[in-house]
């Protein structure tokens, strides 16, 4: 009897990207609404992709298994 294949969690696949070097990056929060009170500098900073923290890396890798 063979083991079943692990499936990718599609919700996670839409939210995280794996870079060429193997890092996992994500979008930042706080950039969806109520933007008129946030400064342009803050909105530009929030538009950047940021890497997933080391504490979350193992869980995210399990969700992105192929």
C-alpha positions as CSV (number, residue, x, y, z in Angstrom):
1,X,0.0,0.0,0.0
2,X,1.5,3.3,-1.1
3,X,1.4,6.6,0.8
4,X,-0.9,9.3,-0.5
5,X,0.6,12.4,-2.1
6,X,0.4,15.6,-0.2
7,X,-1.6,18.3,-1.8
8,X,-0.8,22.0,-2.0
9,X,-3.1,24.2,-0.1
10,X,-4.4,26.5,-2.8
11,X,-5.2,29.4,-0.4
12,X,-1.6,29.4,0.7
13,X,-0.3,29.1,-2.9
14,X,-2.2,32.3,-3.8
15,X,-0.6,34.2,-0.9
16,X,3.0,33.0,-0.8
17,X,5.8,32.8,-3.4
18,X,9.0,30.9,-3.3
19,X,12.0,32.9,-4.6
20,X,14.8,31.4,-6.6
21,X,17.0,31.2,-3.6
22,X,14.3,29.3,-1.6
23,X,13.0,32.1,0.5
24,X,9.2,32.5,1.0
25,X,7.8,36.0,0.5
26,X,4.4,37.4,1.2
27,X,2.4,40.6,0.9
28,X,2.1,42.9,3.9
29,X,-1.2,43.7,5.6
30,X,-2.8,47.1,6.2
31,X,-2.9,48.1,2.5
32,X,-6.5,47.3,1.6
33,X,-8.7,50.1,2.8
34,X,-8.6,53.3,4.9
35,X,-5.7,54.4,2.8
36,X,-6.4,58.2,2.9
37,X,-5.1,58.5,6.4
38,X,-1.9,56.7,5.7
39,X,1.1,58.6,4.4
40,X,2.4,58.0,0.9
41,X,5.7,56.8,2.4
42,X,3.9,54.3,4.5
43,X,1.8,53.0,1.6
44,X,5.0,52.6,-0.5
45,X,6.6,50.6,2.2
46,X,3.6,48.4,2.7
47,X,3.6,47.6,-1.1
48,X,6.9,45.8,-0.8
49,X,7.0,42.0,-0.5
50,X,8.5,40.8,2.8
51,X,9.9,37.4,3.7
52,X,8.1,35.0,6.0
53,X,9.4,34.9,9.6
54,X,11.5,31.9,10.6
55,X,8.9,30.8,13.2
56,X,6.3,30.4,10.4
57,X,8.5,29.0,7.8
58,X,8.0,25.3,8.6
59,X,4.2,25.6,8.5
60,X,4.2,27.6,5.3
61,X,6.5,25.0,3.6
62,X,4.1,22.2,4.6
63,X,1.2,24.1,3.0
64,X,3.2,24.7,-0.2
65,X,4.3,21.1,-0.6
66,X,4.1,19.9,-4.2
